[in-house]
Amino acid sequence: MSELGRVRWQCRRGMLELDLLLRRFVDRGYHDLSSEERGAFSRLLDYPDDTLLELLMGRMTSTEGAIASVIEKIRAAQHHA
């Protein structure tokens, strides 16, 4: 399985909202991430669904700079067609 295929598989979540947010980001912005940011994205996917949704909705913030940066990129990807 390719890296992108593996990432798409990891983005499958128990919440439709997360599936849509993460899939859109993988399609629109994942390829632009640095290797450090890809590592942060992978760590982000280890979070429980509830926490991940709170972070992506801006109701929580991460104290880890790399993860906070990736969250901002995910959120920004939602506004670009």
C-alpha distance (Angstrom), angle and dihedral (degrees) to the residues before:
residue distance angle dihedral
M1 . . .
S2 3.79 . .
E3 3.80 122.0 .
L4 3.80 90.6 -108.1
G5 3.79 91.8 48.9
R6 3.80 90.5 50.1
V7 3.81 91.2 49.4
R8 3.81 91.3 49.0
W9 3.80 89.3 51.6
Q10 3.84 91.2 50.2
C11 3.81 89.6 51.3
R12 3.81 91.5 63.5
R13 3.78 103.3 107.6
G14 3.77 139.7 173.0
M15 3.81 92.0 -105.9
L16 3.78 123.5 68.7
E17 3.82 90.7 -146.3
L18 3.80 90.9 58.5
D19 3.79 92.5 45.1
L20 3.79 90.4 54.6
L21 3.82 96.0 44.1
L22 3.79 94.4 47.0
R23 3.81 96.3 41.4
R24 3.81 90.9 50.5
F25 3.79 90.3 50.9
V26 3.80 93.7 47.9
D27 3.82 89.4 51.3
R28 3.82 95.2 44.8
G29 3.79 109.7 28.4
Y30 3.79 116.1 7.9
H31 3.81 93.1 90.9
D32 3.83 89.6 59.5
L33 3.82 94.4 57.5
S34 3.79 120.8 107.8
S35 3.79 118.3 -125.1
E36 3.84 89.2 -100.1
E37 3.80 90.6 51.9
R38 3.80 91.1 47.6
G39 3.80 87.9 54.4
A40 3.81 89.6 50.4
F41 3.81 90.1 49.0
S42 3.79 89.7 51.9
R43 3.81 90.7 50.8
L44 3.79 89.6 47.9
L45 3.80 89.7 56.4
D46 3.81 88.5 58.5
Y47 3.82 89.9 65.7
P48 3.81 118.6 102.0
D49 3.81 113.5 -97.3
D50 3.81 94.1 -110.5
T51 3.81 92.8 52.7
L52 3.78 92.5 43.9
L53 3.79 92.0 52.0
E54 3.81 91.9 48.3
L55 3.82 89.9 51.8
L56 3.81 94.3 47.2
M57 3.80 92.2 46.6
G58 3.80 90.9 52.0
R59 3.79 94.5 -117.1
M60 3.82 90.4 117.0
T61 3.79 131.9 30.1
S62 3.76 130.3 -146.8
T63 3.78 120.3 -126.7
E64 3.81 90.2 -152.4
G65 3.79 107.7 91.7
A66 3.80 97.3 -149.0
I67 3.80 92.5 50.5
A68 3.80 92.1 45.6
S69 3.81 88.8 52.4
V70 3.80 92.8 50.8
I71 3.80 90.7 47.6
E72 3.80 89.3 55.3
K73 3.82 90.2 50.5
I74 3.80 91.2 50.0
R75 3.79 90.6 50.0
A76 3.82 91.8 47.0
A77 3.82 91.5 51.0
Q78 3.80 89.4 61.5
H79 3.80 90.4 65.5
H80 3.80 98.2 49.5
A81 3.77 121.0 78.6
